Amino acid sequence: MASYKNKCKTCDYCKSLYLMYGFRFWRSKRYFCAQRNKPIGIAGGCDTWQARIQRYDLSAQRFDEVSDDINALLRYNTGCD
């Protein structure tokens, strides 16, 4: 069993599972382990646990895409008035 901090929900390998009901998606209380390639419960844990790492995309290409998106929104907004 995993310790209090080393739960699957705090692991970098774990991804949230979503359920679809009608036309909406809901986050499930179950997770999917990309390392073991199987669904797991909220209290699961394993030997391959790795701390979740906060990642940011600060590349120039990403900033150019965001700038283009903002300009498109501004053009759309001024065209609607």
Backbone torsions as a table, in degrees:
resi	resn	phi	psi	omega
1	MET	NA	145.3	-178.3
2	ALA	-78.8	155.0	176.1
3	SER	-74.3	178.7	-175.7
4	TYR	-59.5	-43.4	-177.4
5	LYS	-81.6	-29.2	-174.1
6	ASN	-91.1	47.1	176.3
7	LYS	-84.1	159.1	-179.4
8	CYS	-62.5	-31.3	-178.0
9	LYS	-69.2	-14.7	176.0
10	THR	-105.2	10.5	-178.0
11	CYS	-89.8	146.8	180.0
12	ASP	-73.3	-19.9	179.0
13	TYR	-81.5	-18.3	-174.2
14	CYS	-85.9	135.9	177.5
15	LYS	-121.6	145.8	179.3
16	SER	-72.9	143.5	174.1
17	LEU	-97.1	141.3	179.0
18	TYR	-118.0	141.8	177.6
19	LEU	-109.1	145.5	178.3
20	MET	-108.4	128.8	176.3
21	TYR	-130.2	108.5	-175.2
22	GLY	71.1	-117.5	179.5
23	PHE	-111.8	12.2	-177.9
24	ARG	-116.6	153.8	176.4
25	PHE	-112.4	139.5	179.8
26	TRP	-124.7	139.8	176.6
27	ARG	-76.4	128.5	-179.3
28	SER	-83.5	164.1	175.0
29	LYS	-86.3	2.6	176.7
30	ARG	-101.8	157.2	-178.9
31	TYR	-124.9	165.5	176.9
32	PHE	-119.8	124.5	-179.6
33	CYS	-89.3	115.7	179.9
34	ALA	-72.5	-23.7	179.4
35	GLN	-76.5	-45.6	-179.5
36	ARG	-91.1	-11.3	177.4
37	ASN	59.4	47.8	176.9
38	LYS	-156.0	155.5	176.9
39	PRO	-71.1	147.3	-179.2
40	ILE	-136.4	164.1	178.3
41	GLY	-84.1	176.1	-176.2
42	ILE	-71.6	-27.3	-177.3
43	ALA	-99.9	11.3	-177.9
44	GLY	-72.2	166.5	177.6
45	GLY	-166.9	160.5	-179.8
46	CYS	-153.9	-179.4	-177.8
47	ASP	-77.3	-17.3	-177.1
48	THR	-94.7	16.9	-178.5
49	TRP	-58.5	136.4	178.1
50	GLN	-138.0	134.9	-176.8
51	ALA	-61.1	141.2	178.6
52	ARG	-67.4	134.1	-177.7
53	ILE	-109.8	130.7	177.3
54	GLN	-77.9	121.4	-177.7
55	ARG	-115.4	141.9	178.5
56	TYR	-129.8	143.0	175.6
57	ASP	-105.1	97.0	-177.5
58	LEU	-109.0	29.4	-178.9
59	SER	-75.7	158.5	179.7
60	ALA	-64.4	-34.4	179.3
61	GLN	-62.5	-41.9	-180.0
62	ARG	-64.4	-41.9	178.8
63	PHE	-65.6	-36.6	176.7
64	ASP	-64.7	-40.4	178.1
65	GLU	-63.2	-43.2	179.7
66	VAL	-65.0	-41.4	178.4
67	SER	-62.7	-42.2	177.0
68	ASP	-63.0	-40.5	178.8
69	ASP	-64.5	-41.7	179.6
70	ILE	-65.8	-42.3	178.4
71	ASN	-63.3	-38.6	178.2
72	ALA	-65.3	-40.3	177.7
73	LEU	-65.1	-40.1	178.2
74	LEU	-65.3	-40.6	177.5
75	ARG	-64.5	-41.1	179.2
76	TYR	-64.6	-41.9	-178.3
77	ASN	-65.7	-41.1	-179.3
78	THR	-73.6	-25.4	178.8
79	GLY	-76.8	-20.5	-178.3
80	CYS	-82.5	-20.8	-176.2
81	ASP	-74.0	NA	NA
